[in-house]
Amino acid sequence: MNFSGSDWCGPCIVTRRDYLESQVFSEMANENLVLVNADFPRKKKNIGTPQQVKRNEDLAEIYNKEGSSPLTLLLDADGKVLKTWHGKPETTPEQWTAEIKAICESRK
């Protein structure tokens, strides 16, 4: 799950572009993850439907009460947080993806 401000948060934009949209992450995610993006844009044209806004606010109330952006969480199927990354990951996309994959594989 990724909390972001897609149209105003520089580190969010970099995290999405360099990590979440990287080929290595996309390939691993397709096999191991269900991706959820809780986005909080500021520009009116980028704000989602009322249902999307409510869903994102509900997720933030549970997982991101402090309103951090970007905040990336690895959750298990029951919604338990396994790992948290505040801000942009501090490793390469390849290292970050390998870390997530290792956590997923250790839980199979």
C-alpha positions as CSV (number, residue, x, y, z in Angstrom):
1,M,0.0,0.0,0.0
2,N,1.4,3.4,-1.0
3,F,0.2,6.7,0.4
4,S,1.1,9.6,-1.9
5,G,0.4,13.1,-3.0
6,S,0.8,12.5,-6.7
7,D,0.6,16.1,-7.9
8,W,2.5,17.9,-5.2
9,C,4.9,15.6,-3.3
10,G,8.3,15.4,-5.0
11,P,9.4,12.3,-3.2
12,C,6.1,10.6,-4.0
13,I,6.6,11.3,-7.7
14,V,10.1,9.9,-7.6
15,T,9.0,6.8,-5.6
16,R,6.3,6.0,-8.1
17,R,8.4,6.6,-11.2
18,D,11.7,5.0,-10.0
19,Y,10.4,2.2,-7.8
20,L,6.7,1.3,-8.2
21,E,6.8,1.7,-12.0
22,S,10.2,0.0,-12.4
23,Q,10.2,-3.2,-14.5
24,V,11.9,-5.2,-11.7
25,F,9.2,-4.2,-9.2
26,S,6.3,-4.6,-11.6
27,E,7.3,-8.2,-12.5
28,M,7.7,-9.1,-8.8
29,A,4.5,-7.4,-7.8
30,N,2.5,-9.2,-10.6
31,E,3.4,-12.5,-9.0
32,N,3.3,-11.6,-5.3
33,L,1.3,-8.5,-4.4
34,V,-2.0,-6.7,-4.5
35,L,-1.1,-3.1,-5.1
36,V,-3.1,-0.3,-3.4
37,N,-2.5,3.4,-3.9
38,A,-4.1,5.8,-1.5
39,D,-3.5,9.1,-3.3
40,F,-4.2,12.6,-1.9
41,P,-3.7,15.0,-4.8
42,R,-4.3,18.7,-4.3
43,K,-5.3,19.8,-7.7
44,K,-9.0,19.6,-8.2
45,K,-8.7,17.9,-11.6
46,N,-6.7,15.1,-10.0
47,I,-9.1,14.3,-7.1
48,G,-10.9,11.0,-7.5
49,T,-14.5,10.2,-7.1
50,P,-16.1,10.7,-3.7
51,Q,-15.9,6.9,-3.2
52,Q,-12.2,6.9,-3.9
53,V,-11.6,9.9,-1.6
54,K,-13.5,8.1,1.2
55,R,-11.7,4.8,0.7
56,N,-8.3,6.7,0.8
57,E,-9.3,8.6,3.9
58,D,-10.5,5.3,5.6
59,L,-7.2,3.7,4.8
60,A,-5.2,6.7,6.1
61,E,-7.2,6.5,9.3
62,I,-6.1,3.0,9.9
63,Y,-2.5,3.0,8.4
64,N,-1.3,6.6,8.1
65,K,-2.8,8.7,10.9
66,E,0.1,11.2,10.7
67,G,-0.5,11.8,7.0
68,S,3.1,10.9,5.8
69,S,3.8,11.0,2.1
70,P,5.2,9.0,0.6
71,L,4.5,6.1,3.0
72,T,4.7,2.5,1.7
73,L,3.5,-0.4,3.7
74,L,3.9,-4.2,3.0
75,L,0.8,-5.9,4.5
76,D,-0.2,-9.5,4.8
77,A,-3.6,-10.8,3.7
78,D,-5.1,-9.9,7.0
79,G,-3.9,-6.3,6.9
80,K,-1.1,-6.7,9.4
81,V,1.9,-4.4,8.6
82,L,5.0,-6.4,7.8
83,K,7.3,-3.6,6.8
84,T,7.1,0.2,6.5
85,W,9.1,2.7,4.4
86,H,8.8,6.4,5.3
87,G,9.8,8.5,2.3
88,K,11.5,7.3,-0.8
89,P,13.3,4.0,-0.3
90,E,17.0,4.4,0.5
91,T,18.2,1.5,-1.7
92,T,18.1,0.9,-5.4
93,P,14.8,-0.3,-6.9
94,E,16.4,-3.7,-7.4
95,Q,17.5,-4.0,-3.7
96,W,14.1,-2.7,-2.5
97,T,12.3,-5.2,-4.7
98,A,14.5,-8.1,-3.6
99,E,13.7,-7.1,0.1
100,I,10.0,-7.2,-0.5
101,K,10.2,-10.5,-2.5
102,A,12.2,-12.1,0.4
103,I,9.6,-11.0,2.9
104,C,6.9,-12.5,0.7
105,E,8.7,-15.7,0.2
106,S,9.4,-16.1,3.9
107,R,5.7,-16.1,4.6
108,K,4.7,-18.8,2.0
